[in-house]
C-alpha cells in the first residue's frame, strides 16, 4: 500500500497550530506524510463586500476594496506558509504546501479525496448569551467540512496531550462492518486501545451479549476488543430554532478527554447524518472534547501499511 497521507488545513489560529502539532505526531508515528493546505477565503470577502444592485454608489469602491483585501490575504498566506515551512524543517515528516483561493469547505473537501485523513483546527463556540451571538451566522470551516468532507475528518479544538484509547460509536440499528474495520486499523496504527460502543435506541430487542457475540463473529478482529452497549432511549438531541439559529445537544454519555471519539456519518439523500440521525456540525459545534474524529462510513479504503518502526514501543 501507499504511504498514509494527511491533509492539514493551515490557518493562523491557535487551534490550527495545535492541529498541526497533532498531524505531525500522527505522521511521525504512522510513517506518513502531511501536506498543508491553506485556502484564501475570497468567497467570504466578496460576501462581506458585495453590492448586488447599485444604490447610493456603484460597485467600483466595493471591487477596489475586494482587490485590496484579497491582496492582503495573499500576503498573509505567504507569511503563514513560510512560518509553517520553517517549523517543519527539523521534523522527520515529508509533505508539501498548497495555497488556493475560493471556498475553503469546497476546496478542502475536493482535495481530501486523495488523502486518508484531514486534520483541521476549530475554535469551539462560546456559550449562548456570552455576547458573541453574531458569530452564529456563519458555519465555521470545521462545521462545514463535517457535512461535506468525504474523508475522515479529525477536528482539533484543544490541546491533545496523548490519546490513550479510541472509542468507535455505532448504532445497534445500523452496523457498517467495513467502517468498524477501518477504525480498528487506525487504532492499531496509532497503537491505542480501541473500544466499540453500540448505541441502543430501544428498537432492537436483541440481548447485549448476543449482539456482541454476533458482532465479533462478523468481525474476528474484535475478538479481544471491548464491545459495550449503551441505552440512548432517554438521550435527547434537542433542536431549537429562533432568530439566531442554534441547536443544543444534551448527552448523558461522553468519553474521557484522553479518548479519541470516532463519530460515524453517512449519506441520507442530499444530507449527511451522524449515528444519532442528526447533522454532523451539531457535534462539532457543541462537544468540547479536545479532538473529534468525524468518519464517513464510505471512507474505508485507507493506505495503512505497517510502518518499519511499528514493532517499536511508543
Backbone as CSV, one residue per row, in Angstrom:
resi,resn,N_x,N_y,N_z,CA_x,CA_y,CA_z,C_x,C_y,C_z
1,UNK,0.835,-1.194,0.000,0.000,0.000,0.000,0.871,1.246,0.000
2,UNK,0.270,2.355,-0.371,0.988,3.615,-0.380,1.085,4.190,1.026
3,UNK,1.824,5.280,1.141,2.086,5.917,2.416,0.819,6.561,2.968
4,UNK,0.608,6.437,4.284,-0.530,7.071,4.943,-0.414,8.578,4.748
5,UNK,-1.496,9.198,4.295,-1.421,10.601,3.907,-2.403,11.454,4.705
6,UNK,-1.932,12.625,5.093,-2.722,13.559,5.898,-2.781,14.899,5.186
7,UNK,-3.974,15.459,5.086,-4.162,16.806,4.580,-4.486,17.695,5.776
8,UNK,-3.622,18.672,6.010,-3.780,19.558,7.159,-4.269,20.926,6.698
9,UNK,-5.357,21.407,7.297,-5.912,22.715,6.971,-5.166,23.816,7.709
10,UNK,-4.304,24.519,7.003,-3.425,25.521,7.615,-4.112,26.877,7.710
11,UNK,-4.137,27.433,8.922,-4.599,28.805,9.134,-3.766,29.394,10.270
12,UNK,-4.047,30.639,10.622,-3.212,31.317,11.605,-3.686,31.215,13.028
13,UNK,-4.715,30.420,13.313,-5.296,30.360,14.647,-4.510,29.451,15.587
14,UNK,-4.753,29.610,16.868,-4.126,28.747,17.874,-4.570,27.302,17.685
15,UNK,-5.866,27.111,17.396,-6.376,25.760,17.184,-5.711,25.103,15.983
16,UNK,-5.418,25.885,14.945,-4.757,25.342,13.767,-3.327,24.921,14.097
17,UNK,-2.653,25.668,14.951,-1.299,25.294,15.369,-1.334,23.981,16.157
18,UNK,-2.334,23.841,17.036,-2.483,22.596,17.783,-2.790,21.439,16.848
19,UNK,-3.583,21.708,15.801,-3.895,20.673,14.816,-2.649,20.254,14.049
20,UNK,-1.785,21.220,13.725,-0.540,20.905,13.015,0.343,19.994,13.854
21,UNK,0.477,20.320,15.139,1.316,19.507,16.020,0.773,18.089,16.134
22,UNK,-0.562,17.956,16.156,-1.155,16.627,16.217,-0.947,15.887,14.905
23,UNK,-1.101,16.583,13.770,-0.897,15.954,12.459,0.530,15.449,12.321
24,UNK,1.509,16.232,12.797,2.914,15.803,12.738,3.128,14.544,13.568
25,UNK,2.502,14.493,14.749,2.654,13.322,15.610,2.085,12.077,14.938
26,UNK,0.899,12.225,14.348,0.282,11.083,13.662,1.174,10.623,12.506
27,UNK,1.714,11.578,11.766,2.565,11.237,10.622,3.864,10.574,11.067
28,UNK,4.477,11.096,12.117,5.724,10.510,12.616,5.499,9.088,13.084
29,UNK,4.380,8.871,13.768,4.140,7.548,14.325,3.701,6.544,13.266
30,UNK,3.002,7.029,12.241,2.486,6.134,11.205,3.439,5.986,10.023
31,UNK,4.515,6.793,10.021,5.391,6.784,8.859,4.750,7.464,7.662
32,UNK,3.803,8.365,7.939,3.062,9.016,6.866,3.598,10.391,6.517
33,UNK,2.830,11.128,5.726,3.212,12.447,5.262,2.091,13.428,5.591
34,UNK,2.451,14.704,5.685,1.476,15.762,5.946,1.611,16.836,4.869
35,UNK,0.555,17.052,4.111,0.503,18.156,3.161,-0.342,19.265,3.768
36,UNK,0.210,20.463,3.827,-0.514,21.609,4.375,-1.280,22.312,3.264
37,UNK,-2.497,22.714,3.568,-3.390,23.313,2.573,-3.988,24.585,3.157
38,UNK,-3.615,25.720,2.597,-4.180,26.993,3.046,-5.087,27.546,1.967
39,UNK,-6.312,27.880,2.352,-7.272,28.425,1.401,-7.559,29.881,1.761
40,UNK,-7.294,30.763,0.815,-7.643,32.178,0.970,-9.138,32.294,0.699
41,UNK,-9.880,32.674,1.709,-11.337,32.653,1.622,-11.854,33.888,0.880
42,UNK,-11.619,33.916,-0.422,-12.072,35.047,-1.237,-13.591,35.096,-1.319
43,UNK,-14.228,33.963,-1.142,-15.697,33.914,-1.136,-16.260,34.754,-0.002
44,UNK,-15.689,34.600,1.209,-16.180,35.340,2.365,-15.944,36.838,2.203
45,UNK,-14.806,37.194,1.575,-14.512,38.614,1.361,-15.563,39.229,0.453
46,UNK,-15.918,38.512,-0.621,-16.898,39.071,-1.549,-18.288,39.130,-0.910
47,UNK,-18.629,38.125,-0.119,-19.922,38.141,0.563,-20.014,39.317,1.531
48,UNK,-18.881,39.658,2.131,-18.859,40.787,3.047,-19.054,42.111,2.317
49,UNK,-18.490,42.215,1.110,-18.467,43.496,0.415,-19.491,43.640,-0.700
50,UNK,-20.031,42.562,-1.177,-20.812,42.605,-2.418,-21.991,43.583,-2.320
51,UNK,-22.277,44.180,-3.461,-23.385,45.115,-3.590,-24.123,44.718,-4.861
52,UNK,-25.143,43.858,-4.714,-25.764,43.238,-5.885,-26.305,44.253,-6.889
53,UNK,-26.993,45.263,-6.402,-27.524,46.295,-7.276,-27.092,47.659,-6.754
54,UNK,-26.674,48.550,-7.650,-26.231,49.879,-7.205,-27.324,50.610,-6.439
55,UNK,-26.920,51.208,-5.340,-27.831,52.012,-4.552,-27.351,53.438,-4.545
56,UNK,-26.809,53.885,-3.414,-26.271,55.234,-3.328,-25.001,55.386,-4.152
57,UNK,-24.212,54.284,-4.223,-22.981,54.333,-5.005,-22.892,53.078,-5.854
58,UNK,-22.032,53.105,-6.860,-21.856,51.965,-7.741,-20.962,50.903,-7.130
59,UNK,-20.605,49.920,-7.937,-19.827,48.787,-7.446,-18.330,49.047,-7.391
60,UNK,-17.879,50.152,-7.999,-16.448,50.420,-8.077,-15.719,50.375,-6.747
61,UNK,-16.176,51.081,-5.712,-15.484,51.056,-4.424,-15.452,49.660,-3.794
62,UNK,-16.514,48.878,-4.041,-16.552,47.531,-3.478,-15.528,46.624,-4.165
63,UNK,-15.435,46.737,-5.466,-14.455,45.935,-6.207,-13.041,46.316,-5.798
64,UNK,-12.799,47.620,-5.617,-11.470,48.074,-5.197,-11.129,47.546,-3.804
65,UNK,-12.126,47.571,-2.899,-11.905,47.046,-1.550,-11.648,45.545,-1.585
66,UNK,-12.380,44.828,-2.458,-12.175,43.387,-2.595,-10.760,43.087,-3.075
67,UNK,-10.310,43.802,-4.083,-8.962,43.597,-4.606,-7.906,43.851,-3.539
68,UNK,-8.098,44.903,-2.746,-7.118,45.241,-1.718,-7.119,44.201,-0.597
69,UNK,-8.306,43.759,-0.173,-8.387,42.764,0.898,-7.780,41.429,0.472
70,UNK,-8.086,40.982,-0.744,-7.526,39.711,-1.208,-6.007,39.811,-1.382
71,UNK,-5.544,41.005,-1.764,-4.100,41.218,-1.864,-3.442,41.037,-0.496
72,UNK,-4.058,41.613,0.536,-3.524,41.486,1.883,-3.602,40.038,2.374
73,UNK,-4.682,39.342,2.030,-4.819,37.941,2.427,-3.763,37.067,1.755
74,UNK,-3.407,37.383,0.511,-2.339,36.633,-0.165,-1.002,36.865,0.538
75,UNK,-0.780,38.088,0.985,0.450,38.394,1.718,0.504,37.620,3.027
76,UNK,-0.632,37.573,3.732,-0.706,36.803,4.974,-0.461,35.328,4.697
77,UNK,-1.046,34.817,3.607,-0.875,33.401,3.255,0.593,33.072,3.022
78,UNK,1.317,33.952,2.322,2.744,33.725,2.074,3.526,33.674,3.389
79,UNK,3.252,34.605,4.279,3.950,34.638,5.578,3.614,33.405,6.406
80,UNK,2.348,33.014,6.372,1.913,31.846,7.132,2.601,30.578,6.630
81,UNK,2.684,30.422,5.322,3.312,29.232,4.747,4.820,29.218,4.996
82,UNK,5.445,30.395,4.981,6.876,30.477,5.295,7.133,30.031,6.730
83,UNK,6.280,30.471,7.640,6.441,30.090,9.039,6.210,28.598,9.227
84,UNK,5.189,28.071,8.562,4.909,26.639,8.661,6.088,25.830,8.131
85,UNK,6.630,26.239,7.003,7.762,25.525,6.408,8.963,25.542,7.342
86,UNK,9.191,26.690,8.003,10.305,26.785,8.952,10.099,25.843,10.132
87,UNK,8.849,25.691,10.573,8.550,24.812,11.712,8.752,23.336,11.371
88,UNK,8.641,22.987,10.103,8.741,21.576,9.709,10.131,21.171,9.232
89,UNK,11.039,22.127,9.135,12.363,21.830,8.588,13.088,20.744,9.377
90,UNK,12.967,20.782,10.704,13.698,19.826,11.530,12.855,18.611,11.913
91,UNK,11.665,18.510,11.371,10.804,17.377,11.700,10.938,16.289,10.636
92,UNK,10.915,15.033,11.065,11.064,13.930,10.111,9.752,13.617,9.389
93,UNK,9.109,14.653,8.882,7.818,14.486,8.224,7.879,15.123,6.845
94,UNK,7.600,14.326,5.826,7.592,14.846,4.456,6.249,15.494,4.155
95,UNK,6.243,16.369,3.153,4.975,16.981,2.767,5.175,18.220,1.923
96,UNK,4.074,18.694,1.345,4.066,19.896,0.526,3.121,20.916,1.128
97,UNK,3.184,22.152,0.574,2.273,23.215,0.979,1.520,23.691,-0.253
98,UNK,0.204,23.777,-0.124,-0.633,24.233,-1.222,-1.406,25.483,-0.790
99,UNK,-1.508,26.457,-1.697,-2.318,27.649,-1.460,-3.349,27.747,-2.579
100,UNK,-4.615,27.908,-2.196,-5.686,28.082,-3.162,-6.573,29.240,-2.725
101,UNK,-7.387,29.708,-3.626,-8.353,30.764,-3.320,-9.753,30.280,-3.647
102,UNK,-10.697,30.606,-2.764,-12.078,30.216,-3.013,-12.791,29.857,-1.732
103,UNK,-13.689,28.901,-1.834,-14.470,28.418,-0.693,-13.675,27.333,0.030
104,UNK,-13.228,27.564,1.278,-12.401,26.566,1.972,-13.073,25.209,2.100
105,UNK,-14.363,25.201,2.365,-15.060,23.929,2.561,-15.061,23.119,1.272
106,UNK,-15.359,23.778,0.157,-15.380,23.071,-1.126,-13.990,22.612,-1.546
107,UNK,-12.987,23.489,-1.405,-11.649,23.160,-1.881,-10.975,22.092,-1.026
108,UNK,-11.140,22.168,0.301,-10.555,21.152,1.173,-11.233,19.804,0.933
109,UNK,-12.554,19.815,0.806,-13.288,18.576,0.554,-12.835,17.927,-0.746
110,UNK,-12.655,18.738,-1.783,-12.226,18.199,-3.082,-10.832,17.604,-2.997
111,UNK,-9.903,18.335,-2.389,-8.525,17.849,-2.300,-8.425,16.629,-1.389
112,UNK,-9.297,16.532,-0.393,-9.216,15.452,0.590,-9.460,14.077,-0.009
113,UNK,-10.043,14.022,-1.205,-10.349,12.729,-1.824,-9.099,11.887,-2.055
114,UNK,-7.939,12.528,-2.097,-6.688,11.808,-2.332,-5.910,11.548,-1.046
115,UNK,-6.581,11.705,0.120,-5.897,11.547,1.405,-6.657,10.575,2.298
116,UNK,-5.926,10.072,3.316,-6.528,9.161,4.280,-7.165,9.893,5.451
117,UNK,-6.660,11.080,5.751,-7.127,11.801,6.938,-6.993,13.300,6.704
118,UNK,-7.987,14.055,7.141,-7.935,15.514,7.125,-7.887,15.987,8.570
119,UNK,-6.985,16.923,8.870,-6.847,17.454,10.231,-7.029,18.964,10.175
120,UNK,-7.973,19.473,10.951,-8.215,20.913,10.991,-8.398,21.364,12.437
121,UNK,-8.052,22.607,12.696,-8.310,23.203,13.997,-9.669,23.861,14.008
122,UNK,-10.251,23.939,15.194,-11.582,24.544,15.331,-11.682,25.231,16.675
123,UNK,-12.129,26.465,16.659,-12.357,27.195,17.898,-13.778,26.928,18.360
124,UNK,-13.961,26.238,19.494,-15.323,25.949,19.965,-16.120,27.228,20.159
125,UNK,-17.395,27.137,19.875,-18.270,28.292,20.050,-18.430,28.618,21.526
126,UNK,-18.534,29.893,21.819,-18.806,30.285,23.196,-20.280,30.058,23.490
127,UNK,-20.572,29.913,24.768,-21.940,29.617,25.176,-22.879,30.742,24.777
128,UNK,-24.121,30.407,24.413,-25.097,31.446,24.087,-25.242,32.415,25.264
129,UNK,-25.418,33.682,24.943,-25.560,34.678,25.990,-24.259,35.294,26.419
130,UNK,-23.153,34.880,25.783,-21.840,35.400,26.157,-21.473,36.655,25.387
131,UNK,-22.409,37.151,24.586,-22.149,38.370,23.833,-21.560,38.129,22.464
132,UNK,-21.489,36.864,22.017,-20.877,36.557,20.716,-21.890,35.958,19.742
133,UNK,-23.145,36.282,19.899,-24.171,35.654,19.077,-23.994,35.961,17.594
134,UNK,-23.373,37.065,17.277,-23.171,37.408,15.873,-22.351,36.363,15.148
135,UNK,-21.528,35.605,15.886,-20.679,34.601,15.249,-21.476,33.360,14.853
136,UNK,-22.739,33.274,15.229,-23.535,32.107,14.893,-24.126,32.205,13.492
137,UNK,-23.873,33.315,12.805,-24.445,33.497,11.476,-23.810,32.529,10.481
138,UNK,-22.501,32.300,10.580,-21.783,31.501,9.600,-21.361,30.146,10.164
139,UNK,-21.269,29.187,9.256,-20.622,27.931,9.613,-19.133,28.175,9.789
140,UNK,-18.528,27.597,10.798,-17.078,27.523,10.844,-16.649,26.500,9.795
141,UNK,-15.400,26.592,9.361,-14.910,25.673,8.323,-15.046,24.227,8.782
142,UNK,-14.674,23.940,10.033,-14.765,22.561,10.534,-16.205,22.063,10.533
143,UNK,-17.146,22.940,10.826,-18.551,22.538,10.831,-19.023,22.207,9.421
144,UNK,-18.629,23.026,8.455,-18.995,22.743,7.075,-18.345,21.470,6.556
145,UNK,-17.081,21.258,6.928,-16.383,20.044,6.493,-17.023,18.793,7.084
146,UNK,-17.565,18.904,8.285,-18.223,17.750,8.898,-19.357,17.232,8.012
147,UNK,-19.972,18.132,7.238,-21.022,17.749,6.299,-20.452,17.270,4.971
148,UNK,-19.439,17.972,4.468,-19.039,17.810,3.075,-17.808,16.955,2.836
149,UNK,-16.914,16.865,3.803,-15.643,16.174,3.586,-15.868,14.663,3.416
150,UNK,-15.416,14.061,2.318,-15.618,12.636,2.097,-14.586,11.757,2.796
151,UNK,-13.632,12.389,3.459,-12.538,11.690,4.120,-12.676,11.834,5.631
152,UNK,-12.095,10.911,6.374,-12.113,11.011,7.831,-11.568,12.375,8.257
153,UNK,-12.326,13.066,9.109,-12.024,14.445,9.481,-11.721,14.519,10.970
154,UNK,-10.464,14.841,11.302,-10.055,14.979,12.694,-10.108,16.458,13.072
155,UNK,-11.019,16.800,13.963,-11.217,18.182,14.387,-10.516,18.379,15.729
156,UNK,-9.566,19.306,15.764,-8.809,19.596,16.975,-9.285,20.938,17.528
157,UNK,-9.784,20.922,18.754,-10.293,22.149,19.354,-9.759,22.345,20.769
158,UNK,-8.571,21.828,20.991,-7.915,21.986,22.280,-6.603,21.238,22.264
159,UNK,-5.831,21.383,23.325,-4.545,20.702,23.406,-4.751,19.220,23.652
160,UNK,-4.220,18.387,22.764,-4.317,16.933,22.885,-2.984,16.423,23.430
161,UNK,-2.977,16.027,24.693,-1.742,15.539,25.305,-1.326,14.209,24.675
162,UNK,-2.198,13.233,24.791,-1.928,11.902,24.226,-3.211,11.088,24.287
163,UNK,-3.524,10.409,23.188,-4.679,9.515,23.214,-4.299,8.215,23.897
164,UNK,-5.132,7.789,24.819,-4.923,6.505,25.481,-5.863,5.438,24.943
165,UNK,-6.922,5.869,24.290,-7.882,4.911,23.746,-8.653,5.543,22.597
166,UNK,-9.346,4.698,21.860,-10.177,5.138,20.749,-11.542,4.499,20.914
167,UNK,-12.586,5.313,20.936,-13.952,4.817,21.089,-14.717,5.028,19.797
168,UNK,-15.183,3.933,19.227,-15.952,3.976,17.990,-17.432,3.872,18.331
169,UNK,-18.202,4.899,17.985,-19.644,4.854,18.193,-20.308,4.188,16.992
170,UNK,-21.244,3.279,17.267,-22.063,2.688,16.209,-23.494,2.632,16.728
171,UNK,-24.405,2.367,15.843,-25.801,2.202,16.226,-26.174,0.732,16.135
172,UNK,-26.884,0.243,17.131,-27.350,-1.142,17.107,-28.219,-1.379,15.878
173,UNK,-28.899,-0.336,15.433,-29.832,-0.468,14.311,-29.164,-0.302,12.955
174,UNK,-27.891,0.102,12.951,-27.211,0.344,11.668,-25.723,0.047,11.854
175,UNK,-25.287,-1.102,11.352,-23.892,-1.520,11.512,-23.209,-1.546,10.147
176,UNK,-22.083,-0.831,10.051,-21.264,-0.856,8.846,-19.936,-1.521,9.226
177,UNK,-19.774,-2.772,8.818,-18.624,-3.554,9.256,-17.302,-3.007,8.716
178,UNK,-17.303,-2.566,7.459,-16.060,-2.045,6.885,-15.607,-0.781,7.609
179,UNK,-16.567,0.038,8.011,-16.233,1.242,8.773,-15.554,0.871,10.090
180,UNK,-16.119,-0.110,10.801,-15.530,-0.534,12.074,-14.128,-1.086,11.857
181,UNK,-13.963,-1.897,10.799,-12.646,-2.451,10.489,-11.623,-1.343,10.256
182,UNK,-12.019,-0.312,9.506,-11.108,0.794,9.214,-10.711,1.519,10.491
183,UNK,-11.657,1.711,11.398,-11.361,2.378,12.670,-10.403,1.552,13.521
184,UNK,-10.605,0.242,13.535,-9.723,-0.642,14.308,-8.312,-0.610,13.722
185,UNK,-8.209,-0.560,12.401,-6.888,-0.465,11.764,-6.198,0.839,12.144
186,UNK,-6.969,1.926,12.186,-6.394,3.216,12.560,-5.921,3.195,14.010
187,UNK,-6.685,2.571,14.887,-6.274,2.435,16.284,-4.979,1.631,16.377
188,UNK,-4.875,0.566,15.568,-3.645,-0.223,15.551,-2.469,0.576,15.043
189,UNK,-2.715,1.414,14.042,-1.661,2.269,13.505,-1.113,3.196,14.591
190,UNK,-2.017,3.722,15.424,-1.629,4.650,16.478,-1.260,3.937,17.778
191,UNK,-1.418,2.619,17.802,-1.142,1.814,18.998,-1.893,2.331,20.216
192,UNK,-3.180,2.555,20.033,-4.050,2.902,21.147,-5.171,1.879,21.220
193,UNK,-5.697,1.657,22.414,-6.681,0.608,22.641,-8.051,1.015,22.105
194,UNK,-8.620,0.238,21.196,-9.946,0.572,20.667,-11.068,-0.030,21.502
195,UNK,-12.217,0.580,21.386,-13.425,0.077,22.032,-14.609,0.441,21.149
196,UNK,-15.583,-0.450,21.069,-16.792,-0.187,20.303,-17.943,0.053,21.261
197,UNK,-18.614,1.167,21.111,-19.792,1.488,21.922,-20.991,1.515,20.989
198,UNK,-21.911,0.574,21.190,-23.110,0.483,20.365,-24.253,1.205,21.073
199,UNK,-24.804,2.195,20.408,-25.906,2.974,20.971,-27.226,2.293,20.643
200,UNK,-28.015,2.037,21.673,-29.268,1.299,21.528,-30.443,2.238,21.763
201,UNK,-31.235,2.445,20.708,-32.394,3.324,20.817,-33.607,2.622,21.401
202,UNK,-33.484,1.310,21.631,-34.598,0.553,22.184,-35.425,-0.160,21.135
203,UNK,-35.140,0.088,19.854,-35.904,-0.552,18.777,-35.497,-2.014,18.619
204,UNK,-34.192,-2.261,18.681,-33.681,-3.621,18.534,-33.686,-4.300,19.903
205,UNK,-34.399,-5.402,20.012,-34.552,-6.084,21.297,-33.540,-7.205,21.504
206,UNK,-32.529,-7.288,20.650,-31.520,-8.335,20.797,-30.755,-8.145,22.100
207,UNK,-30.564,-9.202,22.899,-29.792,-9.087,24.151,-28.372,-8.591,23.879
208,UNK,-27.813,-7.846,24.826,-26.495,-7.245,24.647,-25.424,-8.298,24.375
209,UNK,-25.465,-9.430,25.111,-24.453,-10.471,24.935,-24.502,-11.058,23.529
210,UNK,-25.700,-11.288,23.044,-25.844,-11.861,21.696,-25.387,-10.856,20.639
211,UNK,-25.688,-9.581,20.858,-25.261,-8.560,19.909,-23.743,-8.535,19.807
212,UNK,-23.059,-8.530,20.960,-21.597,-8.507,20.964,-21.028,-9.763,20.316
213,UNK,-21.647,-10.925,20.601,-21.167,-12.182,20.025,-21.330,-12.181,18.504
214,UNK,-22.468,-11.715,18.028,-22.706,-11.673,16.584,-21.754,-10.690,15.904
215,UNK,-21.469,-9.571,16.573,-20.562,-8.581,16.000,-19.151,-9.153,15.898
216,UNK,-18.709,-9.867,16.933,-17.374,-10.483,16.900,-17.302,-11.606,15.870
217,UNK,-18.408,-12.293,15.669,-18.439,-13.348,14.658,-18.262,-12.756,13.266
218,UNK,-18.898,-11.609,13.045,-18.785,-10.949,11.743,-17.430,-10.287,11.563
219,UNK,-16.836,-9.830,12.677,-15.538,-9.147,12.639,-14.583,-9.828,13.624
220,UNK,-13.841,-10.823,13.174,-12.912,-11.544,14.061,-11.896,-10.615,14.734
221,UNK,-11.590,-9.457,14.127,-10.620,-8.530,14.732,-11.114,-7.972,16.054
222,UNK,-12.406,-8.131,16.349,-12.967,-7.622,17.602,-12.863,-8.628,18.742
223,UNK,-12.195,-9.752,18.496,-12.152,-10.832,19.491,-11.714,-10.349,20.867
224,UNK,-10.693,-9.504,20.909,-10.155,-9.052,22.197,-10.453,-7.579,22.462
225,UNK,-11.419,-7.038,21.735,-11.749,-5.618,21.867,-13.088,-5.476,22.592
226,UNK,-13.161,-4.614,23.611,-14.421,-4.437,24.341,-15.533,-3.928,23.431
227,UNK,-16.696,-4.518,23.588,-17.897,-4.069,22.884,-18.951,-3.774,23.941
228,UNK,-19.323,-2.513,24.051,-20.304,-2.099,25.050,-21.590,-1.660,24.358
229,UNK,-22.680,-1.844,25.065,-23.979,-1.409,24.548,-24.531,-0.366,25.508
230,UNK,-24.911,0.779,24.954,-25.344,1.892,25.790,-26.746,2.320,25.394
231,UNK,-27.626,2.401,26.381,-29.017,2.770,26.134,-29.127,4.285,25.931
232,UNK,-29.587,4.675,24.755,-29.752,6.103,24.476,-31.221,6.470,24.296
233,UNK,-32.108,5.590,24.754,-33.533,5.882,24.583,-33.943,7.127,25.367
234,UNK,-33.197,7.447,26.416,-33.516,8.644,27.195,-32.654,9.831,26.849
235,UNK,-31.773,9.658,25.881,-30.878,10.742,25.482,-31.613,11.697,24.551
236,UNK,-31.426,12.977,24.763,-32.127,13.959,23.956,-31.170,14.757,23.105
237,UNK,-31.509,14.902,21.852,-30.815,15.817,20.967,-31.869,16.833,20.553
238,UNK,-31.822,17.981,21.196,-32.903,18.954,21.069,-32.503,20.079,20.132
239,UNK,-33.328,20.333,19.159,-33.068,21.420,18.227,-34.063,22.545,18.481
240,UNK,-33.522,23.747,18.601,-34.356,24.916,18.842,-34.066,25.961,17.772
241,UNK,-35.101,26.454,17.157,-34.937,27.468,16.124,-35.418,28.805,16.643
242,UNK,-34.720,29.841,16.282,-35.112,31.170,16.701,-34.565,32.182,15.720
243,UNK,-34.512,33.429,16.140,-33.960,34.465,15.283,-32.520,34.130,14.934
244,UNK,-31.763,33.642,15.921,-30.413,33.150,15.688,-30.495,31.637,15.738
245,UNK,-30.334,31.008,14.570,-30.459,29.554,14.512,-29.435,28.902,15.419
246,UNK,-29.895,28.033,16.307,-28.990,27.415,17.255,-29.534,26.036,17.623
247,UNK,-28.651,25.091,17.776,-29.046,23.775,18.258,-28.323,23.484,19.562
248,UNK,-28.979,22.762,20.429,-28.357,22.354,21.676,-28.370,20.838,21.741
249,UNK,-27.341,20.300,22.333,-27.279,18.850,22.485,-27.041,18.512,23.948
250,UNK,-27.843,17.607,24.464,-27.701,17.163,25.841,-27.429,15.659,25.812
251,UNK,-26.240,15.261,26.239,-25.863,13.855,26.217,-25.611,13.353,27.627
252,UNK,-26.096,12.145,27.919,-25.851,11.539,29.215,-24.540,10.755,29.229
253,UNK,-23.901,10.646,28.079,-22.672,9.865,27.976,-21.651,10.628,27.169
254,UNK,-20.405,10.561,27.592,-19.312,11.179,26.835,-18.014,10.491,27.234
255,UNK,-17.063,10.363,26.312,-15.783,9.725,26.632,-14.880,10.662,27.413
256,UNK,-13.805,10.096,27.951,-12.815,10.901,28.661,-12.049,11.769,27.667
257,UNK,-11.462,12.888,28.158,-10.721,13.786,27.252,-9.535,13.136,26.557
258,UNK,-8.963,12.070,27.159,-7.818,11.413,26.529,-8.242,10.291,25.589
259,UNK,-9.535,10.230,25.296,-10.070,9.248,24.360,-10.392,9.922,23.032
260,UNK,-9.956,9.326,21.938,-10.323,9.824,20.617,-11.695,9.262,20.270
261,UNK,-12.685,10.130,20.180,-14.044,9.721,19.855,-14.219,9.686,18.346
262,UNK,-14.655,8.545,17.822,-14.915,8.393,16.393,-16.429,8.371,16.191
263,UNK,-16.914,9.374,15.481,-18.344,9.511,15.248,-18.632,9.245,13.773
264,UNK,-19.315,8.153,13.439,-19.595,7.846,12.032,-20.651,8.770,11.453
265,UNK,-20.503,9.077,10.170,-21.525,9.826,9.444,-21.860,9.048,8.177
266,UNK,-23.057,9.278,7.674,-23.477,8.575,6.458,-24.395,9.477,5.646
267,UNK,-24.406,9.232,4.346,-25.274,9.976,3.454,-26.709,9.466,3.565
268,UNK,-27.649,10.409,3.593,-29.068,10.088,3.542,-29.706,11.081,2.579
269,UNK,-29.797,10.679,1.321,-30.236,11.598,0.288,-29.171,12.656,0.061
270,UNK,-29.547,13.911,0.159,-28.590,15.004,-0.016,-27.977,15.440,1.308
271,UNK,-28.400,14.825,2.401,-27.912,15.205,3.719,-26.898,14.194,4.237
272,UNK,-26.138,14.607,5.239,-25.253,13.697,5.948,-25.698,13.647,7.395
273,UNK,-25.797,12.452,7.955,-26.297,12.264,9.308,-25.271,11.536,10.162
274,UNK,-25.343,11.735,11.467,-24.499,11.020,12.409,-25.226,9.774,12.897
275,UNK,-24.576,9.073,13.791,-25.166,7.875,14.380,-26.409,8.217,15.203
276,UNK,-26.575,9.499,15.561,-27.759,9.942,16.286,-28.842,10.457,15.331
277,UNK,-28.644,10.293,14.013,-29.561,10.811,12.999,-29.703,12.327,13.078
278,UNK,-28.611,12.993,13.398,-28.594,14.451,13.464,-27.464,14.969,12.580
279,UNK,-27.468,16.267,12.313,-26.449,16.875,11.459,-25.077,16.820,12.136
280,UNK,-24.015,16.504,11.390,-22.670,16.382,11.980,-22.174,17.661,12.638
281,UNK,-22.521,18.826,12.060,-21.997,20.070,12.633,-22.513,20.312,14.043
282,UNK,-23.623,19.659,14.411,-24.172,19.792,15.754,-23.159,19.364,16.803
283,UNK,-22.402,18.306,16.495,-21.424,17.792,17.449,-20.142,18.614,17.444
284,UNK,-19.717,19.036,16.259,-18.533,19.886,16.184,-18.788,21.184,16.941
285,UNK,-20.009,21.668,16.843,-20.350,22.948,17.451,-20.480,22.856,18.971
286,UNK,-20.905,21.698,19.474,-21.275,21.625,20.885,-20.369,20.775,21.765
287,UNK,-19.775,19.712,21.222,-18.914,18.877,22.053,-17.592,19.588,22.312
288,UNK,-17.172,19.627,23.554,-15.963,20.368,23.930,-14.757,19.456,24.113
289,UNK,-14.793,18.277,23.534,-13.639,17.388,23.607,-12.460,17.988,22.849
290,UNK,-11.224,17.721,23.275,-10.058,18.252,22.551,-9.990,17.779,21.108
291,UNK,-10.501,16.584,20.842,-10.449,16.052,19.482,-11.696,15.225,19.199
292,UNK,-12.181,15.318,17.972,-13.318,14.528,17.496,-12.976,14.042,16.091
293,UNK,-13.182,12.763,15.836,-12.919,12.212,14.508,-14.252,11.894,13.835
294,UNK,-14.632,12.746,12.872,-15.863,12.545,12.108,-15.523,11.652,10.914
295,UNK,-16.108,10.466,10.878,-15.665,9.464,9.904,-16.814,9.051,8.987
296,UNK,-16.793,9.461,7.712,-17.806,8.985,6.763,-17.722,7.471,6.605
297,UNK,-18.838,6.804,6.734,-18.828,5.342,6.695,-18.326,4.789,5.371
298,UNK,-18.446,5.583,4.298,-17.987,5.097,2.999,-16.472,5.222,2.838
299,UNK,-15.812,5.881,3.791,-14.359,6.073,3.714,-13.669,4.908,4.441
300,UNK,-13.404,3.839,3.706,-12.850,2.638,4.335,-11.558,2.157,3.703
301,UNK,-11.203,2.697,2.539,-10.004,2.235,1.829,-8.803,3.079,2.257
302,UNK,-8.234,2.765,3.426,-7.120,3.535,3.966,-5.781,2.955,3.510
303,UNK,-4.822,3.848,3.309,-3.464,3.422,2.937,-2.688,3.116,4.209
304,UNK,-3.101,2.061,4.883,-2.461,1.702,6.149,-1.645,0.445,5.946
305,UNK,-0.356,0.614,5.892,0.584,-0.482,5.872,1.346,-0.430,7.174
306,UNK,1.882,-1.518,7.631,2.652,-1.491,8.862,3.976,-0.763,8.618
307,UNK,4.179,0.420,9.247,5.436,1.148,9.073,6.616,0.347,9.612
308,UNK,7.811,0.700,9.165,9.001,-0.036,9.575,9.230,0.000,11.070
309,UNK,8.792,1.101,11.731,9.069,1.232,13.151,7.914,0.747,14.016
310,UNK,6.900,0.094,13.433,5.729,-0.293,14.216,6.040,-1.320,15.291
311,UNK,7.137,-2.060,15.135,7.466,-3.038,16.150,8.021,-2.375,17.409
312,UNK,8.474,-1.142,17.277,8.998,-0.445,18.444,7.855,0.026,19.325
313,UNK,8.121,0.172,20.591,7.093,0.654,21.518,6.944,2.134,21.361
314,UNK,5.790,2.611,21.717,5.505,4.040,21.563,6.232,4.852,22.607
